[in-house]
């Protein structure tokens, strides 16, 4: 039964192992991208929260707009 699971030659296929390594690198790269985007989103959220001004009814009065150049 084990031979049937691993193949007739008794080991993993080199093509499959190469593809698995490529996919693991891709997953790692995507996880790093998610972390980078999450940090950028938190920074933007902090900036917007700091610039927002609330009136006595806790309604949003204004958010500072960037200057157009």
PDB file of N, CA, C and O in Angstrom:
ATOM      1  N   UNK A   1       0.817  -1.186   0.000  1.00  0.00           N
ATOM      2  CA  UNK A   1       0.000   0.000   0.000  1.00  0.00           C
ATOM      3  C   UNK A   1       0.868   1.261   0.000  1.00  0.00           C
ATOM      4  O   UNK A   1       0.549   2.230  -0.689  1.00  0.00           O
ATOM      5  N   UNK A   2       1.961   1.255   0.766  1.00  0.00           N
ATOM      6  CA  UNK A   2       2.830   2.423   0.837  1.00  0.00           C
ATOM      7  C   UNK A   2       3.443   2.723  -0.522  1.00  0.00           C
ATOM      8  O   UNK A   2       3.590   3.889  -0.888  1.00  0.00           O
ATOM      9  N   UNK A   3       3.807   1.674  -1.287  1.00  0.00           N
ATOM     10  CA  UNK A   3       4.367   1.885  -2.611  1.00  0.00           C
ATOM     11  C   UNK A   3       3.344   2.557  -3.529  1.00  0.00           C
ATOM     12  O   UNK A   3       3.704   3.377  -4.373  1.00  0.00           O
ATOM     13  N   UNK A   4       2.112   2.217  -3.365  1.00  0.00           N
ATOM     14  CA  UNK A   4       1.064   2.823  -4.184  1.00  0.00           C
ATOM     15  C   UNK A   4       0.923   4.307  -3.861  1.00  0.00           C
ATOM     16  O   UNK A   4       0.630   5.115  -4.743  1.00  0.00           O
ATOM     17  N   UNK A   5       1.129   4.661  -2.604  1.00  0.00           N
ATOM     18  CA  UNK A   5       1.012   6.058  -2.203  1.00  0.00           C
ATOM     19  C   UNK A   5       2.223   6.882  -2.644  1.00  0.00           C
ATOM     20  O   UNK A   5       2.072   8.044  -3.020  1.00  0.00           O
ATOM     21  N   UNK A   6       3.409   6.301  -2.601  1.00  0.00           N
ATOM     22  CA  UNK A   6       4.620   7.036  -2.926  1.00  0.00           C
ATOM     23  C   UNK A   6       5.058   6.861  -4.372  1.00  0.00           C
ATOM     24  O   UNK A   6       5.935   7.588  -4.839  1.00  0.00           O
ATOM     25  N   UNK A   7       4.495   5.956  -5.057  1.00  0.00           N
ATOM     26  CA  UNK A   7       4.903   5.688  -6.432  1.00  0.00           C
ATOM     27  C   UNK A   7       5.704   4.398  -6.498  1.00  0.00           C
ATOM     28  O   UNK A   7       6.150   3.872  -5.478  1.00  0.00           O
ATOM     29  N   UNK A   8       5.874   3.909  -7.692  1.00  0.00           N
ATOM     30  CA  UNK A   8       6.543   2.623  -7.857  1.00  0.00           C
ATOM     31  C   UNK A   8       8.041   2.696  -7.600  1.00  0.00           C
ATOM     32  O   UNK A   8       8.647   1.675  -7.275  1.00  0.00           O
ATOM     33  N   UNK A   9       8.653   3.852  -7.733  1.00  0.00           N
ATOM     34  CA  UNK A   9      10.088   3.975  -7.541  1.00  0.00           C
ATOM     35  C   UNK A   9      10.461   4.234  -6.085  1.00  0.00           C
ATOM     36  O   UNK A   9      11.644   4.257  -5.745  1.00  0.00           O
ATOM     37  N   UNK A  10       9.483   4.426  -5.239  1.00  0.00           N
ATOM     38  CA  UNK A  10       9.750   4.552  -3.814  1.00  0.00           C
ATOM     39  C   UNK A  10      10.086   5.952  -3.336  1.00  0.00           C
ATOM     40  O   UNK A  10      10.573   6.105  -2.216  1.00  0.00           O
ATOM     41  N   UNK A  11       9.849   6.966  -4.128  1.00  0.00           N
ATOM     42  CA  UNK A  11      10.143   8.322  -3.677  1.00  0.00           C
ATOM     43  C   UNK A  11       9.257   9.340  -4.348  1.00  0.00           C
ATOM     44  O   UNK A  11       8.555   9.031  -5.311  1.00  0.00           O
ATOM     45  N   UNK A  12       9.289  10.543  -3.843  1.00  0.00           N
ATOM     46  CA  UNK A  12       8.462  11.597  -4.435  1.00  0.00           C
ATOM     47  C   UNK A  12       8.976  11.996  -5.821  1.00  0.00           C
ATOM     48  O   UNK A  12      10.170  11.905  -6.108  1.00  0.00           O
ATOM     49  N   UNK A  13       8.074  12.426  -6.644  1.00  0.00           N
ATOM     50  CA  UNK A  13       8.382  12.856  -8.000  1.00  0.00           C
ATOM     51  C   UNK A  13       9.135  14.195  -7.950  1.00  0.00           C
ATOM     52  O   UNK A  13       8.670  15.120  -7.285  1.00  0.00           O
ATOM     53  N   UNK A  14      10.283  14.327  -8.632  1.00  0.00           N
ATOM     54  CA  UNK A  14      11.037  15.587  -8.596  1.00  0.00           C
ATOM     55  C   UNK A  14      10.250  16.779  -9.139  1.00  0.00           C
ATOM     56  O   UNK A  14      10.406  17.900  -8.655  1.00  0.00           O
ATOM     57  N   UNK A  15       9.417  16.542 -10.129  1.00  0.00           N
ATOM     58  CA  UNK A  15       8.604  17.634 -10.677  1.00  0.00           C
ATOM     59  C   UNK A  15       7.605  18.120  -9.631  1.00  0.00           C
ATOM     60  O   UNK A  15       7.386  19.322  -9.479  1.00  0.00           O
ATOM     61  N   UNK A  16       7.013  17.188  -8.925  1.00  0.00           N
ATOM     62  CA  UNK A  16       6.057  17.537  -7.877  1.00  0.00           C
ATOM     63  C   UNK A  16       6.754  18.294  -6.753  1.00  0.00           C
ATOM     64  O   UNK A  16       6.210  19.265  -6.228  1.00  0.00           O
ATOM     65  N   UNK A  17       7.950  17.857  -6.385  1.00  0.00           N
ATOM     66  CA  UNK A  17       8.681  18.533  -5.320  1.00  0.00           C
ATOM     67  C   UNK A  17       9.076  19.957  -5.732  1.00  0.00           C
ATOM     68  O   UNK A  17       9.037  20.872  -4.909  1.00  0.00           O
ATOM     69  N   UNK A  18       9.448  20.142  -6.979  1.00  0.00           N
ATOM     70  CA  UNK A  18       9.786  21.470  -7.483  1.00  0.00           C
ATOM     71  C   UNK A  18       8.564  22.379  -7.450  1.00  0.00           C
ATOM     72  O   UNK A  18       8.651  23.534  -7.034  1.00  0.00           O
ATOM     73  N   UNK A  19       7.439  21.856  -7.885  1.00  0.00           N
ATOM     74  CA  UNK A  19       6.191  22.626  -7.877  1.00  0.00           C
ATOM     75  C   UNK A  19       5.775  22.969  -6.445  1.00  0.00           C
ATOM     76  O   UNK A  19       5.308  24.077  -6.184  1.00  0.00           O
ATOM     77  N   UNK A  20       5.941  22.034  -5.530  1.00  0.00           N
ATOM     78  CA  UNK A  20       5.607  22.271  -4.131  1.00  0.00           C
ATOM     79  C   UNK A  20       6.485  23.376  -3.546  1.00  0.00           C
ATOM     80  O   UNK A  20       5.990  24.237  -2.819  1.00  0.00           O
ATOM     81  N   UNK A  21       7.771  23.361  -3.854  1.00  0.00           N
ATOM     82  CA  UNK A  21       8.668  24.414  -3.372  1.00  0.00           C
ATOM     83  C   UNK A  21       8.263  25.768  -3.949  1.00  0.00           C
ATOM     84  O   UNK A  21       8.285  26.773  -3.238  1.00  0.00           O
ATOM     85  N   UNK A  22       7.894  25.807  -5.225  1.00  0.00           N
ATOM     86  CA  UNK A  22       7.464  27.053  -5.858  1.00  0.00           C
ATOM     87  C   UNK A  22       6.201  27.583  -5.194  1.00  0.00           C
ATOM     88  O   UNK A  22       6.086  28.780  -4.931  1.00  0.00           O
ATOM     89  N   UNK A  23       5.261  26.697  -4.926  1.00  0.00           N
ATOM     90  CA  UNK A  23       4.013  27.120  -4.292  1.00  0.00           C
ATOM     91  C   UNK A  23       4.248  27.612  -2.863  1.00  0.00           C
ATOM     92  O   UNK A  23       3.603  28.564  -2.424  1.00  0.00           O
ATOM     93  N   UNK A  24       5.159  26.976  -2.142  1.00  0.00           N
ATOM     94  CA  UNK A  24       5.472  27.431  -0.784  1.00  0.00           C
ATOM     95  C   UNK A  24       6.096  28.826  -0.806  1.00  0.00           C
ATOM     96  O   UNK A  24       5.786  29.657   0.047  1.00  0.00           O
ATOM     97  N   UNK A  25       6.985  29.086  -1.789  1.00  0.00           N
ATOM     98  CA  UNK A  25       7.563  30.426  -1.922  1.00  0.00           C
ATOM     99  C   UNK A  25       6.481  31.447  -2.236  1.00  0.00           C
ATOM    100  O   UNK A  25       6.488  32.556  -1.703  1.00  0.00           O
ATOM    101  N   UNK A  26       5.550  31.065  -3.105  1.00  0.00           N
ATOM    102  CA  UNK A  26       4.468  31.983  -3.488  1.00  0.00           C
ATOM    103  C   UNK A  26       3.578  32.307  -2.292  1.00  0.00           C
ATOM    104  O   UNK A  26       3.181  33.457  -2.106  1.00  0.00           O
ATOM    105  N   UNK A  27       3.266  31.304  -1.487  1.00  0.00           N
ATOM    106  CA  UNK A  27       2.452  31.522  -0.285  1.00  0.00           C
ATOM    107  C   UNK A  27       3.184  32.451   0.678  1.00  0.00           C
ATOM    108  O   UNK A  27       2.577  33.354   1.254  1.00  0.00           O
ATOM    109  N   UNK A  28       4.498  32.230   0.856  1.00  0.00           N
ATOM    110  CA  UNK A  28       5.282  33.090   1.738  1.00  0.00           C
ATOM    111  C   UNK A  28       5.277  34.533   1.232  1.00  0.00           C
ATOM    112  O   UNK A  28       5.123  35.467   2.019  1.00  0.00           O
ATOM    113  N   UNK A  29       5.446  34.715  -0.081  1.00  0.00           N
ATOM    114  CA  UNK A  29       5.420  36.059  -0.659  1.00  0.00           C
ATOM    115  C   UNK A  29       4.068  36.727  -0.459  1.00  0.00           C
ATOM    116  O   UNK A  29       3.999  37.914  -0.138  1.00  0.00           O
ATOM    117  N   UNK A  30       2.993  35.970  -0.649  1.00  0.00           N
ATOM    118  CA  UNK A  30       1.658  36.535  -0.468  1.00  0.00           C
ATOM    119  C   UNK A  30       1.385  36.884   0.993  1.00  0.00           C
ATOM    120  O   UNK A  30       0.731  37.888   1.276  1.00  0.00           O
ATOM    121  N   UNK A  31       1.877  36.070   1.916  1.00  0.00           N
ATOM    122  CA  UNK A  31       1.705  36.380   3.334  1.00  0.00           C
ATOM    123  C   UNK A  31       2.449  37.662   3.697  1.00  0.00           C
ATOM    124  O   UNK A  31       1.942  38.471   4.475  1.00  0.00           O
ATOM    125  N   UNK A  32       3.650  37.856   3.139  1.00  0.00           N
ATOM    126  CA  UNK A  32       4.393  39.088   3.375  1.00  0.00           C
ATOM    127  C   UNK A  32       3.655  40.291   2.795  1.00  0.00           C
ATOM    128  O   UNK A  32       3.639  41.364   3.398  1.00  0.00           O
ATOM    129  N   UNK A  33       3.046  40.112   1.631  1.00  0.00           N
ATOM    130  CA  UNK A  33       2.264  41.192   1.012  1.00  0.00           C
ATOM    131  C   UNK A  33       1.051  41.544   1.872  1.00  0.00           C
ATOM    132  O   UNK A  33       0.723  42.722   2.019  1.00  0.00           O
ATOM    133  N   UNK A  34       0.388  40.552   2.435  1.00  0.00           N
ATOM    134  CA  UNK A  34      -0.754  40.796   3.318  1.00  0.00           C
ATOM    135  C   UNK A  34      -0.297  41.583   4.547  1.00  0.00           C
ATOM    136  O   UNK A  34      -0.971  42.525   4.964  1.00  0.00           O
ATOM    137  N   UNK A  35       0.842  41.203   5.128  1.00  0.00           N
ATOM    138  CA  UNK A  35       1.356  41.927   6.294  1.00  0.00           C
ATOM    139  C   UNK A  35       1.676  43.376   5.943  1.00  0.00           C
ATOM    140  O   UNK A  35       1.379  44.286   6.717  1.00  0.00           O
ATOM    141  N   UNK A  36       2.287  43.591   4.770  1.00  0.00           N
ATOM    142  CA  UNK A  36       2.634  44.946   4.342  1.00  0.00           C
ATOM    143  C   UNK A  36       1.375  45.790   4.136  1.00  0.00           C
ATOM    144  O   UNK A  36       1.315  46.941   4.568  1.00  0.00           O
ATOM    145  N   UNK A  37       0.372  45.212   3.475  1.00  0.00           N
ATOM    146  CA  UNK A  37      -0.874  45.937   3.238  1.00  0.00           C
ATOM    147  C   UNK A  37      -1.629  46.206   4.532  1.00  0.00           C
ATOM    148  O   UNK A  37      -2.241  47.262   4.690  1.00  0.00           O
ATOM    149  N   UNK A  38      -1.586  45.259   5.449  1.00  0.00           N
ATOM    150  CA  UNK A  38      -2.251  45.451   6.740  1.00  0.00           C
ATOM    151  C   UNK A  38      -1.602  46.614   7.497  1.00  0.00           C
ATOM    152  O   UNK A  38      -2.301  47.441   8.082  1.00  0.00           O
ATOM    153  N   UNK A  39      -0.275  46.677   7.486  1.00  0.00           N
ATOM    154  CA  UNK A  39       0.427  47.769   8.164  1.00  0.00           C
ATOM    155  C   UNK A  39       0.107  49.107   7.502  1.00  0.00           C
ATOM    156  O   UNK A  39      -0.107  50.102   8.194  1.00  0.00           O
ATOM    157  N   UNK A  40       0.071  49.140   6.177  1.00  0.00           N
ATOM    158  CA  UNK A  40      -0.265  50.375   5.472  1.00  0.00           C
ATOM    159  C   UNK A  40      -1.694  50.797   5.792  1.00  0.00           C
ATOM    160  O   UNK A  40      -1.964  51.983   5.983  1.00  0.00           O
ATOM    161  N   UNK A  41      -2.597  49.847   5.851  1.00  0.00           N
ATOM    162  CA  UNK A  41      -3.995  50.158   6.171  1.00  0.00           C
ATOM    163  C   UNK A  41      -4.122  50.720   7.584  1.00  0.00           C
ATOM    164  O   UNK A  41      -4.875  51.667   7.810  1.00  0.00           O
ATOM    165  N   UNK A  42      -3.398  50.147   8.525  1.00  0.00           N
ATOM    166  CA  UNK A  42      -3.435  50.653   9.893  1.00  0.00           C
ATOM    167  C   UNK A  42      -2.877  52.069   9.973  1.00  0.00           C
ATOM    168  O   UNK A  42      -3.387  52.895  10.730  1.00  0.00           O
ATOM    169  N   UNK A  43      -1.834  52.355   9.199  1.00  0.00           N
ATOM    170  CA  UNK A  43      -1.262  53.699   9.195  1.00  0.00           C
ATOM    171  C   UNK A  43      -2.253  54.704   8.628  1.00  0.00           C
ATOM    172  O   UNK A  43      -2.413  55.795   9.177  1.00  0.00           O
ATOM    173  N   UNK A  44      -2.912  54.351   7.545  1.00  0.00           N
ATOM    174  CA  UNK A  44      -3.901  55.252   6.941  1.00  0.00           C
ATOM    175  C   UNK A  44      -5.073  55.455   7.887  1.00  0.00           C
ATOM    176  O   UNK A  44      -5.568  56.573   8.029  1.00  0.00           O
ATOM    177  N   UNK A  45      -5.516  54.402   8.525  1.00  0.00           N
ATOM    178  CA  UNK A  45      -6.625  54.502   9.478  1.00  0.00           C
ATOM    179  C   UNK A  45      -6.261  55.434  10.626  1.00  0.00           C
ATOM    180  O   UNK A  45      -7.087  56.236  11.061  1.00  0.00           O
ATOM    181  N   UNK A  46      -5.035  55.333  11.117  1.00  0.00           N
ATOM    182  CA  UNK A  46      -4.600  56.209  12.209  1.00  0.00           C
ATOM    183  C   UNK A  46      -4.562  57.662  11.755  1.00  0.00           C
ATOM    184  O   UNK A  46      -4.941  58.559  12.508  1.00  0.00           O
ATOM    185  N   UNK A  47      -4.108  57.899  10.533  1.00  0.00           N
ATOM    186  CA  UNK A  47      -4.057  59.273  10.019  1.00  0.00           C
ATOM    187  C   UNK A  47      -5.458  59.843   9.883  1.00  0.00           C
ATOM    188  O   UNK A  47      -5.712  60.977  10.290  1.00  0.00           O
ATOM    189  N   UNK A  48      -6.364  59.066   9.314  1.00  0.00           N
ATOM    190  CA  UNK A  48      -7.738  59.533   9.117  1.00  0.00           C
ATOM    191  C   UNK A  48      -8.408  59.768  10.461  1.00  0.00           C
ATOM    192  O   UNK A  48      -9.121  60.757  10.629  1.00  0.00           O
ATOM    193  N   UNK A  49      -8.194  58.885  11.410  1.00  0.00           N
ATOM    194  CA  UNK A  49      -8.801  59.051  12.735  1.00  0.00           C
ATOM    195  C   UNK A  49      -8.261  60.304  13.416  1.00  0.00           C
ATOM    196  O   UNK A  49      -8.996  60.978  14.139  1.00  0.00           O
ATOM    197  N   UNK A  50      -7.009  60.621  13.199  1.00  0.00           N
ATOM    198  CA  UNK A  50      -6.417  61.813  13.809  1.00  0.00           C
ATOM    199  C   UNK A  50      -6.884  63.092  13.156  1.00  0.00           C
ATOM    200  O   UNK A  50      -6.922  64.136  13.808  1.00  0.00           O
ATOM    201  N   UNK A  51      -7.240  63.040  11.883  1.00  0.00           N
ATOM    202  CA  UNK A  51      -7.654  64.237  11.159  1.00  0.00           C
ATOM    203  C   UNK A  51      -9.154  64.482  11.210  1.00  0.00           C
ATOM    204  O   UNK A  51      -9.605  65.590  10.919  1.00  0.00           O
ATOM    205  N   UNK A  52      -9.921  63.491  11.566  1.00  0.00           N
ATOM    206  CA  UNK A  52     -11.373  63.648  11.600  1.00  0.00           C
ATOM    207  C   UNK A  52     -11.764  64.494  12.808  1.00  0.00           C
ATOM    208  O   UNK A  52     -11.235  64.325  13.907  1.00  0.00           O
ATOM    209  N   UNK A  53     -12.687  65.390  12.577  1.00  0.00           N
ATOM    210  CA  UNK A  53     -13.179  66.242  13.653  1.00  0.00           C
ATOM    211  C   UNK A  53     -14.651  65.902  13.879  1.00  0.00           C
ATOM    212  O   UNK A  53     -15.430  65.832  12.928  1.00  0.00           O
ATOM    213  N   UNK A  54     -15.028  65.692  15.138  1.00  0.00           N
ATOM    214  CA  UNK A  54     -16.398  65.326  15.464  1.00  0.00           C
ATOM    215  C   UNK A  54     -17.091  66.505  16.150  1.00  0.00           C
ATOM    216  O   UNK A  54     -16.483  67.203  16.961  1.00  0.00           O
ATOM    217  N   UNK A  55     -18.371  66.722  15.818  1.00  0.00           N
ATOM    218  CA  UNK A  55     -19.126  67.764  16.509  1.00  0.00           C
ATOM    219  C   UNK A  55     -19.767  67.159  17.753  1.00  0.00           C
ATOM    220  O   UNK A  55     -19.478  66.015  18.104  1.00  0.00           O
ATOM    221  N   UNK A  56     -20.632  67.916  18.421  1.00  0.00           N
ATOM    222  CA  UNK A  56     -21.213  67.441  19.680  1.00  0.00           C
ATOM    223  C   UNK A  56     -22.129  66.239  19.484  1.00  0.00           C
ATOM    224  O   UNK A  56     -22.350  65.482  20.430  1.00  0.00           O
ATOM    225  N   UNK A  57     -22.666  66.044  18.286  1.00  0.00           N
ATOM    226  CA  UNK A  57     -23.524  64.894  18.013  1.00  0.00           C
ATOM    227  C   UNK A  57     -22.731  63.689  17.519  1.00  0.00           C
ATOM    228  O   UNK A  57     -23.323  62.716  17.052  1.00  0.00           O
ATOM    229  N   UNK A  58     -21.412  63.736  17.613  1.00  0.00           N
ATOM    230  CA  UNK A  58     -20.525  62.668  17.155  1.00  0.00           C
ATOM    231  C   UNK A  58     -20.681  62.378  15.668  1.00  0.00           C
ATOM    232  O   UNK A  58     -20.455  61.254  15.219  1.00  0.00           O
ATOM    233  N   UNK A  59     -21.068  63.398  14.907  1.00  0.00           N
ATOM    234  CA  UNK A  59     -21.124  63.248  13.452  1.00  0.00           C
ATOM    235  C   UNK A  59     -19.816  63.747  12.871  1.00  0.00           C
ATOM    236  O   UNK A  59     -19.184  64.650  13.419  1.00  0.00           O
ATOM    237  N   UNK A  60     -19.431  63.176  11.799  1.00  0.00           N
ATOM    238  CA  UNK A  60     -18.195  63.567  11.137  1.00  0.00           C
ATOM    239  C   UNK A  60     -18.388  64.924  10.488  1.00  0.00           C
ATOM    240  O   UNK A  60     -19.247  65.084   9.621  1.00  0.00           O
ATOM    241  N   UNK A  61     -17.581  65.919  10.909  1.00  0.00           N
ATOM    242  CA  UNK A  61     -17.662  67.242  10.330  1.00  0.00           C
ATOM    243  C   UNK A  61     -16.831  67.324   9.053  1.00  0.00           C
ATOM    244  O   UNK A  61     -17.332  67.728   8.003  1.00  0.00           O
ATOM    245  N   UNK A  62     -15.577  66.943   9.148  1.00  0.00           N
ATOM    246  CA  UNK A  62     -14.736  67.042   7.979  1.00  0.00           C
ATOM    247  C   UNK A  62     -13.513  66.152   8.128  1.00  0.00           C
ATOM    248  O   UNK A  62     -13.084  65.833   9.237  1.00  0.00           O
ATOM    249  N   UNK A  63     -12.978  65.770   7.016  1.00  0.00           N
ATOM    250  CA  UNK A  63     -11.728  65.040   6.969  1.00  0.00           C
ATOM    251  C   UNK A  63     -10.808  65.853   6.078  1.00  0.00           C
ATOM    252  O   UNK A  63     -11.188  66.242   4.974  1.00  0.00           O
ATOM    253  N   UNK A  64      -9.614  66.106   6.549  1.00  0.00           N
ATOM    254  CA  UNK A  64      -8.676  66.922   5.798  1.00  0.00           C
ATOM    255  C   UNK A  64      -8.386  66.271   4.460  1.00  0.00           C
ATOM    256  O   UNK A  64      -8.075  65.082   4.390  1.00  0.00           O
ATOM    257  N   UNK A  65      -8.490  67.053   3.405  1.00  0.00           N
ATOM    258  CA  UNK A  65      -8.205  66.576   2.048  1.00  0.00           C
ATOM    259  C   UNK A  65      -6.790  66.952   1.674  1.00  0.00           C
ATOM    260  O   UNK A  65      -6.313  68.014   2.073  1.00  0.00           O
ATOM    261  N   UNK A  66      -6.108  66.115   0.921  1.00  0.00           N
ATOM    262  CA  UNK A  66      -4.764  66.485   0.481  1.00  0.00           C
ATOM    263  C   UNK A  66      -4.836  67.646  -0.523  1.00  0.00           C
ATOM    264  O   UNK A  66      -5.791  67.760  -1.291  1.00  0.00           O
ATOM    265  N   UNK A  67      -3.830  68.484  -0.502  1.00  0.00           N
ATOM    266  CA  UNK A  67      -3.790  69.617  -1.430  1.00  0.00           C
ATOM    267  C   UNK A  67      -3.519  69.115  -2.830  1.00  0.00           C
ATOM    268  O   UNK A  67      -2.691  68.230  -3.040  1.00  0.00           O
ATOM    269  N   UNK A  68      -4.229  69.693  -3.789  1.00  0.00           N
ATOM    270  CA  UNK A  68      -3.999  69.332  -5.183  1.00  0.00           C
ATOM    271  C   UNK A  68      -2.840  70.131  -5.721  1.00  0.00           C
ATOM    272  O   UNK A  68      -2.773  71.344  -5.520  1.00  0.00           O
ATOM    273  N   UNK A  69      -1.939  69.478  -6.393  1.00  0.00           N
ATOM    274  CA  UNK A  69      -0.788  70.191  -6.952  1.00  0.00           C
ATOM    275  C   UNK A  69      -0.779  70.071  -8.446  1.00  0.00           C
ATOM    276  O   UNK A  69       0.115  70.606  -9.103  1.00  0.00           O
TER     277      UNK A  69
END
